[in-house]
Amino acid sequence: MMTSRPPLAGSQRDTCVAQGLELWCDAAQGWGQTPGVTQWCLLNCRENACDSTQCTCECVNELEFRARYNQLERSLSAVG
């Protein structure tokens, strides 16, 4: 029997947009140390292709979004 992974961000993304906020998604607990999961969550959840077993999302203001995104970029450039 095949089970589908539960979607996460579709309605949450819409809620964020309605409030004038941005959707930010991180790797869920247990996935945080897996390379690339945070980036995958951020990109895919914003496109309504999220997986709640891998990602946790929240609405944040634009300044918080930019700060987190810049931190993510710095961490990626330090690795690669």
C-alpha positions in Angstrom: 0.0 0.0 0.0 1.4 3.4 -1.0 0.8 6.4 1.2 1.2 9.9 0.1 3.1 12.5 2.1 0.9 15.1 3.6 1.1 18.6 1.9 1.9 21.5 4.1 2.2 24.9 2.7 -0.6 25.5 0.1 -3.1 27.2 2.4 -0.4 28.4 4.7 1.3 30.2 1.8 -2.1 31.8 0.9 -2.5 32.8 4.6 0.9 34.5 4.6 0.2 36.4 1.4 -3.2 37.6 2.6 -1.4 39.0 5.7 1.3 40.7 3.6 3.9 38.2 5.0 6.4 35.8 3.4 6.3 32.0 3.8 9.6 30.7 5.3 10.2 26.9 5.5 13.0 25.0 7.2 13.9 21.4 7.5 11.8 19.6 10.1 13.2 18.1 13.2 15.3 15.1 12.2 16.1 16.5 8.7 18.0 19.6 9.8 21.4 18.0 9.4 20.7 16.6 6.0 22.4 18.8 3.4 20.0 20.6 1.1 16.8 19.9 2.9 16.3 23.5 4.1 16.9 24.8 0.6 14.5 22.2 -0.8 11.8 23.1 1.7 12.2 26.8 1.0 12.0 26.4 -2.8 9.3 23.7 -3.0 7.0 24.9 -0.3 6.8 28.3 -1.8 5.7 26.6 -5.0 3.0 24.6 -3.2 4.9 21.3 -3.4 5.7 20.9 0.3 6.1 17.8 2.4 5.2 18.2 6.1 7.3 15.2 7.1 10.4 17.1 5.9 9.5 20.8 6.3 8.1 23.2 8.9 6.8 26.6 7.7 5.7 29.8 9.2 4.8 33.3 8.1 7.4 36.0 8.6 7.8 39.6 7.7 10.0 40.7 4.8 12.9 41.8 7.0 12.9 38.4 8.8 12.7 36.6 5.5 15.7 38.5 4.1 17.7 38.0 7.2 17.1 34.2 7.2 17.7 34.0 3.5 21.0 35.9 3.8 22.1 33.6 6.6 21.2 30.5 4.5 23.3 31.9 1.6 26.2 32.5 3.9 26.0 29.0 5.3 25.9 27.5 1.8 28.9 29.6 0.6 30.9 28.5 3.6 30.3 24.8 2.8 30.8 25.0 -0.9 
